[in-house]
Structure formats: C-alpha cells, structure tokens
C-alpha cells in the first residue's frame, strides 16, 4: 500500500484512459460519417466502484453485469464487443443510407472530452503540487 499511488491519482489515470479511448471512438465516427450503414459508436461509462471497495467501503450503486445466456443467444442477442464500445443511442437523425452520424454531435462530444481532460489535468497538477508541499519540496 505504501508504494501504490493515491486513490485520487488512480481515479484520474483511469478517467484519462477512458477519455483517450472515447476520443478514438469519436474520431472513428467522424471518419465514417459518409460510410453507408455505419452506426455511431460510444464507449460504455467507466466503473469506478473498485476504487471505493479498495478503501474498505462498498459502493451504494453498481452497474449490473449482464452475461449472455444460451436463451438470449437463441433469440439473436449478441455479446458486447470488447473494449466497452456500444452503439450510440443518442443520435438525432439517420440518413437514407442508414448512417446516423451527425458531425455537429460528434464535434460537441469531442469538445466535452477536451474540456474534461483539461479539468482532470488541472486536478492532477494541484494534487502533485500538494504532495510536493507535504514532502517539503
């Protein structure tokens, strides 16, 4: 425990990794905005309950874990694709060719990722400054 990073820094690192992956998915959506039949994708929200349970607490709310049963598969359900990538349900329109990507929506999402990343970077800098001050440097 003495050599492990503080939980706040671990949470920031996980959130930044998620935002990096989300930025890649959004970039893929933008690149495929004119591909017929392409559906917008999004990343599943990260689960930070392990950070709470590592402190000895138990999360009050947790995301349900869904596993694909044989009955579900028989009805045509498919297992989620790896990496937490899911189809984006918040699309405003679908083009006649089946593509549902709107560049404006994707650019707004990219802007939010950028703003969130900047906020987390500032929190990280403040935390490191506090740690240096506590260490007497």
N, C-alpha and C positions, 0 to 999 in steps of 0.2 A: 504494500500500500504506500510505503514511503517513496518509492520510485515511480509510482503511477501519476499521470497528470491530474490536476484538479478536475472535478466533475464538470465545472463550467467550461473549461478548455476542451474537454472531451465532447461536450454537447455542441460547442461552437464548431469543432472539427467535423462532427457528423453532419451538422446543418450545412456547412460549406460544401461538403462532399455531395450532399443531396442537391444543393443548388447548382453545382457543377454538372451533375448528371441531368438535371432538369433543363439546364441551358442547352445541352447537347440534343435533348429530345425536341425542344422548341426549334433549334436550328434545323433539325431534320424535317420538322413540319414545314418550316419556311421553304426549305429546298424542294419539298414535294408539293408545293402549293398548286402546281399546274399538272400534277400526275393524276390521270383519271382514276377514280375509285379509291384514292388514298384517303384514309381517315385520320383525323388529328389524334395525336397521342399525348399523354400526360404521364407524369410519374405519380405513383401512389405516395401518399403523405408518409414521412418517416415516423417510426415508432420510437419514442424516447423513454418508454417505460422501464427499460433496463437501467437507465441512469438513476431512476427513483428506487428501484429494487436494490441497486448496489449500495445505497445508503441505508438499507435496512427497512425501508418503507415499502408499502405496496401501493401500486397505482390504483386510484379510485375508478378510473375508466380505462379500459384497454380495448384495442381494436380486435374484433373477432377474427380468429384464424379459420379460414374456410379451406377444407380439403375436398378434392374431387372424389366422390364415391362412384362406384360402378353404375349405380342407378342414374346419377347425374350424367355420366358419360353416355349412357344408353339413350338419354333424352337429347343428346347433342351438345352438352356443355363441354367446354374446353378448359384445360388448366391454364392459369395465368402464365403469360410469357415471363421469362426470367428478368430480373432487374427491377421489378415493380412497375414496368411500363404497362399502362392501361389505355383504353380508348377514352378520349376526352369527351365527357358528356355535356360540357358547357360550350357548345358551338351554336352560333346564331343562325347559320344558313348552310344548306347543302346545294352545290351546283348541279346542274343537269347531268354531268358526267359522274356524279357520286362523290366527288371530292368535297369535304366540308371544312377546308382550311380557309380562314379569313386572315389575311396578312395583318390587318389592324389589331385583331385579337392577339395574335402571336407576338407582335411588337409590344403591346401593352404588357403581356406576360414577361417578355424579355426585360422590359424596364423595371418591373417589380422584382425580378431576380437580381438585377443590378443594384437596386436600392437596398434590398435585404442583405446582399453580400457586403455592401458598404457599411451598413449598420453593424453587422457582425464583426467586420474588420475593426471598426472603432471600439466595440466592446472588448475585442481581443487585445487591442493596443492599451486600453485602460487597465485591463486585468494584468497585463505584463508590467505596466508601469507601477501598479500597486505591489506586485510581487518584488520588483526591484527595490522599491522603497522599503518594504518589510525586511528585505535582505540587507539593507543598509548600503545600497549601491547607488 
